[in-house]
Amino acid sequence: MRFLRLILVLFVCYSIVATSSVERLNLSLYEHIAREARRHDFELWLVHRVIKEESGWRSRPGPTGDYGLMQLQLATAREIMRDQTITPAQLLNDDFLNTTAGIRYLAWCRKQWNGNIALALASYNRGIKRVMDDLKVGQSPLNGYVHRILISPPTMSSY
């Protein structure tokens, strides 16, 4: 009986320690995202919505060669981070790298459109060339992605 109690106590202690480190990591990631959003002059809710729309807050490979929370292409991450050694595994498993690159890329897209956040989001989602092509032929490049992020007001589910 003592042995079972000891096992139970050890299991509970381990669970508390493991949960605490996961919560610290999540808080640390949240703080990192907030810091990067501020650095690039984005409202935090906007960055959170991009992450929610792109990955549902699950770091995973996408169907078209995208990786991580912000679903970045490897070539895009390498270019925006100026680091050709970034690997798919890093982009997928390092949420800090992924969100830094994703926020920098979103800021780059916004700069290309002189601050127009709707066109920046469309470019983030579809690629700047596709957005430019749509505009050249008189089509709206905005899609459901942009509307889902910008139209409805921010709520706690955005986070």
C-alpha positions, 0 to 999 in steps of 0.5 A: 500500500505504501508503495502505491501511495509513493507511486501516486505522489511521484506521479502527481509531482511529475504532472505538476512539474510537467504542466508548469513547464508547458504553461511557462513555454506557452506564456513565453511564446505568447510574450514573444509574439506580443513583443514581435507584434509591437516591434513591427507595429501590429495589433496583437489581435491581428497576429493572433488571428493570422495564426488562428487562421493559418494553423489553428494554433497547431504547429504542423506541416501544411498541404502546400509545403507550409510549416508551423504556426504561421504556415510559412514556405521554407524559401520565404522564411529563409529570405525574410530571416536572411538565413539559408540554413533554416530547415523544414524541421526548425520551421515546423518545431521552433514556434519562436523562429516561425512566429518571428519569421511570419510577423516579419513577412507580414510586415514586409507585405504591408510595406510593399502595399504602403501600409494597406493591411488588407492587401498585406494579408491577401499577399501573406495568404496568396502571394504578392504576385497573385495579388498584383496579377488580380489588381492588374486585371481589375479583380479584387484580390481580397478573399475570405481569408482577409475578411475572416481576419479583419471584418469581425471584431476581436474576441477572446476566441481570437487569442 
